[in-house]
Amino acid sequence: MRPALFAVPLALIAASATAEPRVTTFTLDNGMEGVVIEDNRAPVVTHMVWYRVGAADEPPGQSGIAHFLEHLMFKGTDTIPEGGFSRVVAENGGQDNAFTSRDFTGYFQRIAADRLAIVMEMEADRMRNLRVTERQALTERDVILEERSQVVDNNPGAQFSELMSAALFKHHPYRMPVIGWRAEMETLTREMALDFYERFYAPDNAILVVAGDVDPAEVQELAEMFFGHHEPSGRPREARVQEPPHRAARRIEMRDARVAQPYMLRQYLVPSRVSGDAETAAALTILAEVLGGSGVTSRMGRALQVEQEIAIAVAAFYSGLAVDDTSFGVYAMPADGVAPEALEAAVDAVMAALAAEGPTEAELARARTGVQASEVFAQDSGPGLARRFGAALSVGLTVQDVLDWPDLLKAVTAEDVKAAAALLRTEASVTGWLKPAADTARAEPIREGVEG
């Protein structure tokens, strides 16, 4: 019975992947883009405003200013009192939050569909009418400094990730942590934040994404009513300094008494979906799935965990949604008693074999199924779709690029994966080890991945 039960989900995945979301787009006269994703299964809506600005666009010496401004955006306007934005959303049964990344900053609300006008009006108000006092700025600066203490300074894994980015990107601003370096965060001021706000928070640098039980024509009418009167900045995103050619592999090692188990992380500089081409990005996505994306059934999992029993965890990942060149990473944690050098040599051997031979048909089919399943699950969520379209448009892709992506993934061949593996050049890599301090006993496990 098991094969039959397994075949049903695969069939459903294949059928679901062919159904595109119902997407409508518009552009206001002031340059603001709008994307509406219809989903009438429940009377709720996800409302998002994305700005094409992130940590990689910060002025020199002001790392963390994008995230600082994200916090200050909740302080108020002439019509919204301090703390009033989130309070109004909560009083209407919704939730709201925001996030900052290297390339974009986003604000979102999840609320009943008949309350859409309420959140859209408030979001439009704070796009150009933010009011921040000196007291509020100083208080919020303390908040982000404490956030850095909690999620970075007290987390060896997060500190290690910062070191890896700083080693991979020597010149490009992706080397800077999104939350900022503490010494620079301590100097951030109200005036710096407001200058950043005036420069980047404008309709022609923003994307409105609404997903849920809505009518596209009504969404556009509301957008014109609330956002349409804002003047554009007329200042597109400036070109960033680019990474010079990498000519030698780089290595780092970090030790910390709080680390319970050592692990290896290697990152390669590779093209993104924007800096390269979509076909290459699709092949890199499948390569990551073949190499380590499916755990013990992946190439590294089978070789290192099952056959050789020298690793207790492996992974591979590719961050394709970026304005500029990005990273492809591999991760491995050695089993007890396995020397780091032995594990690293085994990882190298697996990767070399995959680059030379390409994936088997079984590996390729398994990778396609895994990636295809992720696409289907993403389409089944209104908030997930809103994030997918918002992030893509924020880095320079189009709605059609998003719609075409599943087909590009399905079209990836074994030769494409083999060619993608050849892009993982040793001289454009950083290999890092995070290890326990030499003279300490095991501590509690470190958990990475804190959203700021």
C-alpha positions as CSV (number, residue, x, y, z in Angstrom):
1,M,0.0,0.0,0.0
2,R,2.9,2.4,0.6
3,P,3.8,3.0,-3.0
4,A,0.1,3.9,-3.8
5,L,-0.1,6.3,-0.8
6,F,3.2,8.0,-1.9
7,A,2.0,8.3,-5.5
8,V,-1.1,10.4,-4.5
9,P,0.9,13.4,-3.1
10,L,3.2,13.4,-6.1
11,A,0.3,13.5,-8.4
12,L,-1.3,16.3,-6.5
13,I,2.0,18.2,-6.5
14,A,2.3,17.9,-10.3
15,A,-1.3,19.0,-10.8
16,S,-1.1,21.9,-8.4
17,A,2.1,23.2,-9.9
18,T,0.4,23.9,-13.2
19,A,-2.1,26.3,-11.6
20,E,-0.8,29.9,-11.6
21,P,-2.0,32.3,-8.9
22,R,-4.4,35.0,-10.1
23,V,-2.2,38.1,-10.3
24,T,-3.1,41.6,-11.4
25,T,-0.7,44.5,-11.6
26,F,-0.9,48.2,-12.0
27,T,1.4,51.3,-11.7
28,L,0.3,54.6,-10.2
29,D,1.2,57.9,-11.9
30,N,3.8,58.5,-9.2
31,G,5.6,55.3,-10.0
32,M,4.4,53.1,-7.2
33,E,3.9,49.5,-8.4
34,G,0.9,47.4,-7.3
35,V,0.4,43.6,-7.3
36,V,-2.9,42.0,-6.4
37,I,-3.1,38.2,-5.7
38,E,-6.6,36.9,-5.5
39,D,-7.4,34.2,-3.0
40,N,-11.1,34.0,-2.0
41,R,-10.9,31.0,0.3
42,A,-11.1,33.1,3.4
43,P,-12.2,36.7,4.1
44,V,-8.7,37.9,5.0
45,V,-6.0,39.9,3.3
46,T,-2.3,40.3,3.6
47,H,-1.3,43.9,2.9
48,M,2.4,44.7,2.3
49,V,4.5,47.7,1.3
50,W,8.0,46.9,0.1
51,Y,10.8,49.5,-0.3
52,R,13.7,48.9,-2.6
53,V,16.3,49.6,0.1
54,G,18.1,47.5,2.6
55,A,21.3,47.2,4.5
56,A,23.4,47.2,1.3
57,D,22.2,50.7,0.5
58,E,23.3,52.3,3.7
59,P,25.8,55.3,3.7
60,P,29.3,54.5,4.9
61,G,29.7,54.5,8.6
62,Q,25.9,54.1,9.2
63,S,25.5,50.3,9.2
64,G,22.1,49.4,10.8
65,I,20.4,52.6,9.7
66,A,17.9,50.7,7.5
67,H,16.9,48.5,10.4
68,F,16.8,51.4,12.8
69,L,14.4,53.3,10.5
70,E,12.2,50.2,10.3
71,H,11.8,50.5,14.1
72,L,11.1,54.2,14.0
73,M,8.4,53.8,11.3
74,F,6.1,52.6,14.2
75,K,6.5,55.8,16.1
76,G,3.7,57.8,14.5
77,T,2.6,60.7,12.2
78,D,0.6,63.9,12.7
79,T,-2.6,61.7,12.6
80,I,-1.3,58.5,14.2
81,P,-0.1,58.8,17.8
82,E,3.0,57.1,19.1
83,G,2.3,53.3,19.1
84,G,-1.0,53.9,17.4
85,F,-0.3,52.0,14.2
86,S,0.0,48.5,15.8
87,R,-2.8,49.3,18.3
88,V,-5.3,50.1,15.5
89,V,-4.3,46.9,13.6
90,A,-4.8,44.8,16.8
91,E,-8.1,46.5,17.7
92,N,-9.3,45.5,14.2
93,G,-8.3,41.9,14.8
94,G,-5.1,41.9,12.7
95,Q,-1.4,41.5,13.2
96,D,1.4,43.6,11.8
97,N,5.2,43.5,11.7
98,A,8.2,44.5,9.5
99,F,11.5,43.2,8.4
100,T,14.8,44.4,6.9
101,S,17.2,42.5,4.6
102,R,20.2,43.4,2.5
103,D,18.1,44.5,-0.5
104,F,14.7,45.5,0.8
105,T,12.6,46.6,3.8
106,G,9.0,45.4,4.2
107,Y,5.9,46.3,6.3
108,F,2.9,44.0,6.5
109,Q,-0.5,43.5,8.1
110,R,-2.8,40.5,8.1
111,I,-6.3,41.6,8.6
112,A,-10.0,41.0,7.7
113,A,-10.6,41.9,4.0
114,D,-13.2,44.5,4.9
115,R,-10.5,46.4,7.0
116,L,-8.1,46.8,4.1
117,A,-8.7,50.5,3.7
118,I,-7.8,51.1,7.3
119,V,-4.3,49.6,7.1
120,M,-3.6,51.0,3.6
121,E,-4.4,54.5,4.7
122,M,-2.1,54.3,7.7
123,E,0.7,52.8,5.6
124,A,0.4,55.5,3.1
125,D,0.4,58.1,5.8
126,R,3.7,57.0,7.3
127,M,5.3,56.6,3.8
128,R,5.8,60.4,3.8
129,N,4.6,61.8,7.1
130,L,6.7,60.1,9.7
131,R,7.3,62.1,12.9
132,V,10.1,61.1,15.3
133,T,11.3,63.0,18.4
134,E,14.8,62.9,19.8
135,R,13.6,61.0,22.8
136,Q,12.0,58.3,20.6
137,A,15.1,58.0,18.4
138,L,17.4,57.5,21.4
139,T,15.0,55.0,23.0
140,E,14.8,53.0,19.9
141,R,18.5,53.0,19.4
142,D,18.8,51.4,22.8
143,V,16.3,48.8,21.6
144,I,18.2,47.8,18.5
145,L,21.5,47.7,20.5
146,E,19.8,45.3,22.9
147,E,18.5,43.3,20.0
148,R,22.1,43.0,18.7
149,S,23.2,41.8,22.2
150,Q,20.6,39.1,22.3
151,V,20.7,37.7,18.7
152,V,24.3,38.3,17.7
153,D,26.7,39.2,20.6
154,N,25.3,36.3,22.7
155,N,25.2,33.8,19.8
156,P,28.5,32.4,18.5
157,G,26.7,31.0,15.4
158,A,25.4,34.5,14.5
159,Q,28.9,36.0,15.0
160,F,30.4,33.3,12.9
161,S,27.8,34.1,10.1
162,E,28.9,37.7,10.2
163,L,32.5,36.7,9.8
164,M,31.7,34.5,6.9
165,S,29.9,37.3,5.0
166,A,32.7,39.8,5.8
167,A,35.2,37.2,4.4
168,L,33.2,36.4,1.2
169,F,32.4,40.0,0.4
170,K,35.6,42.1,0.8
171,H,34.3,45.2,-1.1
172,H,30.6,44.8,-1.8
173,P,28.2,46.0,0.9
174,Y,26.7,42.6,1.4
175,R,29.7,42.2,3.8
176,M,27.8,44.4,6.3
177,P,25.4,42.8,8.9
178,V,21.8,43.8,8.4
179,I,21.5,44.8,12.1
180,G,24.8,46.8,11.9
181,W,28.1,46.8,13.6
182,R,27.8,47.8,17.2
183,A,30.3,50.7,17.1
184,E,28.4,52.3,14.2
185,M,24.9,51.6,15.7
186,E,25.9,53.5,18.8
187,T,26.4,56.6,16.6
188,L,23.1,56.5,14.7
189,T,21.0,59.6,15.1
190,R,17.5,60.8,14.5
191,E,18.8,63.1,11.7
192,M,20.6,60.2,10.0
193,A,17.4,58.1,10.1
194,L,15.2,60.9,8.7
195,D,17.7,61.6,5.9
196,F,17.6,57.9,4.9
197,Y,13.8,58.1,5.1
198,E,13.5,61.1,2.8
199,R,15.9,59.5,0.3
200,F,14.3,56.1,0.0
201,Y,10.7,56.1,1.3
202,A,8.8,57.3,-1.7
203,P,6.2,55.8,-4.0
204,D,8.5,55.3,-6.9
205,N,10.7,53.2,-4.7
206,A,7.9,51.1,-3.3
207,I,5.8,48.1,-4.2
208,L,2.3,47.5,-2.9
209,V,1.4,43.8,-2.6
210,V,-2.1,42.7,-1.6
211,A,-3.1,39.1,-1.4
212,G,-6.4,37.6,-0.3
213,D,-10.1,38.0,-0.7
214,V,-10.1,41.3,-2.7
215,D,-11.2,42.7,-6.0
216,P,-8.2,44.0,-8.0
217,A,-10.1,47.1,-9.3
218,E,-11.0,48.0,-5.7
219,V,-7.4,47.6,-4.5
220,Q,-6.2,49.9,-7.3
221,E,-8.9,52.5,-6.4
222,L,-7.8,52.4,-2.8
223,A,-4.1,52.7,-3.8
224,E,-4.8,55.7,-5.9
225,M,-6.8,57.3,-3.1
226,F,-4.2,56.8,-0.4
227,F,-0.8,56.6,-2.2
228,G,-1.6,58.4,-5.4
229,H,-1.1,62.0,-4.0
230,H,2.5,61.3,-2.8
231,E,5.2,62.9,-4.9
232,P,7.8,60.6,-6.4
233,S,11.5,61.1,-5.3
234,G,12.8,60.7,-8.8
235,R,15.9,59.1,-7.3
236,P,16.4,55.5,-8.4
237,R,18.5,53.0,-6.4
238,E,22.1,53.9,-7.0
239,A,24.6,51.4,-8.4
240,R,26.6,49.7,-5.7
241,V,30.4,49.0,-5.6
242,Q,31.0,45.6,-6.9
243,E,33.2,42.8,-5.6
244,P,36.6,42.5,-7.4
245,P,37.6,39.2,-8.8
246,H,38.4,36.5,-6.2
247,R,41.8,35.0,-6.9
248,A,42.4,32.9,-3.8
249,A,40.3,30.7,-1.4
250,R,39.8,32.2,2.0
251,R,39.6,30.5,5.4
252,I,38.5,31.5,8.8
253,E,38.3,29.7,12.2
254,M,36.3,30.8,15.2
255,R,36.4,29.3,18.7
256,D,34.0,29.9,21.5
257,A,33.4,28.3,24.8
258,R,29.7,28.2,24.3
259,V,29.9,26.0,21.1
260,A,28.8,22.4,21.8
261,Q,29.6,20.9,18.4
262,P,32.0,22.1,15.7
263,Y,30.7,22.6,12.2
264,M,32.0,23.5,8.8
265,L,30.5,26.1,6.5
266,R,31.7,26.9,3.0
267,Q,30.3,29.7,0.8
268,Y,30.9,30.4,-2.8
269,L,30.4,33.6,-4.7
270,V,27.9,32.9,-7.5
271,P,25.4,34.8,-9.7
272,S,21.9,35.6,-8.3
273,R,18.7,35.6,-10.4
274,V,19.3,39.3,-11.1
275,S,23.1,39.5,-11.6
276,G,23.2,36.3,-13.7
277,D,20.4,34.6,-15.6
278,A,17.3,32.8,-14.5
279,E,18.3,29.5,-16.1
280,T,21.6,29.4,-14.1
281,A,19.8,30.4,-10.9
282,A,17.4,27.5,-11.5
283,A,20.3,25.1,-12.0
284,L,22.0,26.3,-8.8
285,T,18.7,25.8,-6.9
286,I,18.4,22.2,-8.1
287,L,22.1,21.7,-7.4
288,A,21.6,22.7,-3.8
289,E,18.7,20.3,-3.4
290,V,20.8,17.4,-5.0
291,L,23.8,18.1,-2.9
292,G,22.3,18.6,0.5
293,G,18.8,19.9,0.4
294,S,17.0,16.6,1.2
295,G,19.0,15.5,4.2
296,V,20.1,11.9,4.3
297,T,18.7,11.2,0.9
298,S,20.9,13.9,-0.7
299,R,24.3,13.3,-2.2
300,M,26.2,14.5,0.8
301,G,23.7,12.9,3.2
302,R,24.1,9.5,1.7
303,A,27.9,9.7,1.4
304,L,28.8,11.3,4.7
305,Q,26.0,10.3,7.1
306,V,24.9,6.9,5.8
307,E,27.8,5.3,4.0
308,Q,30.9,6.8,5.8
309,E,29.1,7.8,9.0
310,I,31.5,10.7,9.5
311,A,28.8,13.5,9.7
312,I,25.7,13.9,11.8
313,A,24.2,16.7,9.7
314,V,24.7,18.2,6.2
315,A,23.0,20.9,4.1
316,A,23.4,22.9,1.0
317,F,21.7,26.2,0.1
318,Y,21.5,28.9,-2.5
319,S,20.3,32.5,-1.9
320,G,19.1,33.5,-5.4
321,L,16.9,36.5,-4.6
322,A,19.5,39.3,-4.5
323,V,20.3,42.4,-6.5
324,D,24.0,41.4,-6.9
325,D,26.1,38.3,-6.8
326,T,25.2,36.1,-3.9
327,S,26.3,32.9,-2.1
328,F,26.0,29.2,-2.5
329,G,26.7,27.3,0.7
330,V,27.5,23.8,2.0
331,Y,27.4,22.8,5.7
332,A,28.6,19.7,7.5
333,M,28.8,18.8,11.2
334,P,31.3,16.0,12.0
335,A,30.4,12.9,14.0
336,D,32.2,12.4,17.3
337,G,35.8,11.6,16.9
338,V,36.0,12.7,13.2
339,A,38.8,15.2,12.5
340,P,37.7,18.4,10.8
341,E,40.3,17.8,8.0
342,A,38.8,14.3,7.3
343,L,35.2,15.7,7.0
344,E,36.4,18.6,4.8
345,A,38.2,16.2,2.5
346,A,35.1,14.0,2.3
347,V,32.9,17.0,1.4
348,D,35.4,18.0,-1.3
349,A,35.3,14.5,-2.7
350,V,31.5,14.5,-2.9
351,M,31.4,17.9,-4.6
352,A,34.2,17.0,-7.1
353,A,32.4,13.8,-8.1
354,L,29.1,15.7,-8.6
355,A,30.9,18.3,-10.7
356,A,32.5,15.6,-12.9
357,E,29.6,13.2,-13.3
358,G,26.5,15.3,-12.7
359,P,23.5,14.0,-10.8
360,T,21.9,10.6,-11.5
361,E,18.4,10.6,-12.9
362,A,17.0,9.5,-9.5
363,E,18.8,12.4,-7.8
364,L,17.5,14.8,-10.3
365,A,13.9,13.5,-10.0
366,R,14.0,13.6,-6.2
367,A,15.4,17.2,-6.3
368,R,12.7,18.3,-8.8
369,T,10.0,16.8,-6.6
370,G,11.3,18.5,-3.5
371,V,11.6,21.9,-5.1
372,Q,8.3,21.5,-6.8
373,A,6.6,20.7,-3.5
374,S,8.0,23.9,-2.0
375,E,6.6,25.8,-4.9
376,V,3.1,24.3,-4.4
377,F,3.2,24.9,-0.6
378,A,4.1,28.5,-1.2
379,Q,1.2,29.0,-3.6
380,D,-1.1,27.6,-1.0
381,S,-0.4,30.6,1.3
382,G,-1.6,34.1,0.7
383,P,1.1,35.6,2.9
384,G,3.7,33.3,1.3
385,L,2.7,34.5,-2.2
386,A,2.7,38.1,-1.1
387,R,6.3,37.7,0.2
388,R,7.4,35.8,-2.9
389,F,6.2,38.5,-5.3
390,G,7.3,41.4,-3.1
391,A,10.8,40.1,-2.6
392,A,11.2,39.4,-6.3
393,L,10.1,42.8,-7.5
394,S,12.2,44.5,-4.8
395,V,15.4,43.0,-6.2
396,G,14.5,43.8,-9.8
397,L,12.6,40.8,-11.1
398,T,9.2,41.0,-12.7
399,V,5.8,39.4,-12.0
400,Q,6.4,37.3,-15.1
401,D,9.8,36.2,-13.8
402,V,8.0,34.8,-10.7
403,L,5.3,33.1,-12.7
404,D,8.0,31.5,-15.0
405,W,10.2,30.2,-12.1
406,P,8.4,26.9,-11.5
407,D,8.7,25.9,-15.2
408,L,12.4,26.9,-15.2
409,L,13.0,24.6,-12.3
410,K,11.2,21.7,-14.0
411,A,13.3,22.2,-17.1
412,V,16.7,21.9,-15.4
413,T,18.7,18.9,-16.8
414,A,21.5,16.9,-15.4
415,E,23.9,18.7,-17.7
416,D,22.6,22.0,-16.3
417,V,23.3,20.9,-12.8
418,K,26.8,19.8,-13.8
419,A,27.5,23.2,-15.3
420,A,26.2,24.9,-12.2
421,A,28.6,22.8,-10.1
422,A,31.4,24.1,-12.2
423,L,30.5,27.7,-11.0
424,L,31.6,26.7,-7.5
425,R,35.1,27.8,-7.9
426,T,37.6,27.2,-5.0
427,E,39.2,30.6,-5.5
428,A,35.8,32.3,-5.0
429,S,35.1,30.5,-1.7
430,V,35.4,31.0,2.0
431,T,35.7,27.9,4.2
432,G,35.0,28.5,7.9
433,W,35.0,26.3,11.0
434,L,33.2,27.2,14.2
435,K,34.7,25.2,17.0
436,P,34.5,24.9,20.8
437,A,37.2,26.6,22.8
438,A,40.1,24.2,23.1
439,D,40.0,24.0,26.9
440,T,36.3,23.9,27.6
441,A,33.7,21.2,28.1
442,R,30.6,20.9,25.9
443,A,28.0,23.6,26.4
444,E,24.4,23.9,25.3
445,P,23.7,23.7,21.6
446,I,23.8,27.0,19.7
447,R,20.7,27.7,17.5
448,E,21.1,30.0,14.6
449,G,18.5,32.0,12.7
450,V,17.0,35.0,14.5
451,E,14.7,37.3,12.6
452,G,15.4,41.0,13.4
